[in-house]
Amino acid sequence: MKLHCKLFQAYQTRLFLELKHFLPLLFLVLLLTSLFYPKTVFEKTKDLVMDNFSDKTAHEVLGNYLLSTNQLSAAETEHRLANSSKLNQIIFLKSQPAAIQGEIITWQKIVDQLPNYRDGYLKIALLNYQLNRLFDAKKILTKSLEIDPNNETAMKLLDVLR
């Protein structure tokens, strides 16, 4: 056991000596890359709000982005600042998740028992859409279309989600 520890310590020491000149260079490359890396949609919308804090449209844009990522409390705050018409929808969404999640669990049990039940997957996708879980809804719609590639309802909903 002691031999194992000594070998490991020797390995660590050798690794450190080899990397001690490389790590600052790696850090510098990562720093420069991050400076010129394009901003995400969230960063751009956040900057828009910070530059124009009194602009209601900027708050609404940020609120819509937060809503699309299912961050309901933050989306509610932004839509309140914008006096947006989506505020009622967000309040409704915040009050519904437990009931909708219960329905998703029920339908998931059904499709677990009947794996080729395409309408079950479609229902789960619609419920996820109601919770604003767009990624999950797309994934489940894809499963429904694997079962029935000609399902027009699933294709239309998938087009809406894209």
Residue pairs with C-beta under 8 A, 6 or more apart in sequence:
39 47
41 65
42 65
42 69
45 58
45 61
45 62
45 65
46 62
48 55
48 58
48 61
48 62
49 55
49 58
49 59
49 61
49 62
49 78
51 58
52 58
56 81
56 82
56 83
56 84
57 82
59 78
59 79
59 81
59 82
59 84
60 78
60 79
60 82
60 84
60 86
62 78
63 75
63 76
63 77
63 78
63 79
63 81
63 82
63 84
63 86
64 75
64 86
66 72
66 74
66 75
66 78
67 75
67 79
67 86
67 90
67 132
68 132
68 134
70 131
70 132
70 133
72 90
72 93
72 94
72 132
73 94
75 90
76 87
76 90
76 91
76 94
78 84
79 86
79 87
79 90
80 87
93 130
93 131
93 132
96 130
96 131
97 131
100 127
100 130
100 131
101 131
103 127
104 124
104 127
104 128
104 131
107 120
107 123
107 124
107 127
108 124
110 117
110 120
111 117
111 120
111 121
111 124
114 120
116 147
117 147
118 144
118 147
118 148
118 151
118 154
119 144
121 140
121 141
121 143
121 144
121 147
121 154
122 141
122 144
122 151
122 153
122 154
122 157
124 140
125 136
125 137
125 138
125 140
125 141
125 144
125 154
125 157
126 137
126 157
128 134
128 136
128 137
128 140
129 137
129 157
129 161
134 161
137 157
137 161
138 158
138 161
138 162
141 154
141 157
141 158
141 161
142 158
144 151
144 154
145 151
145 154
145 155
145 158
148 154
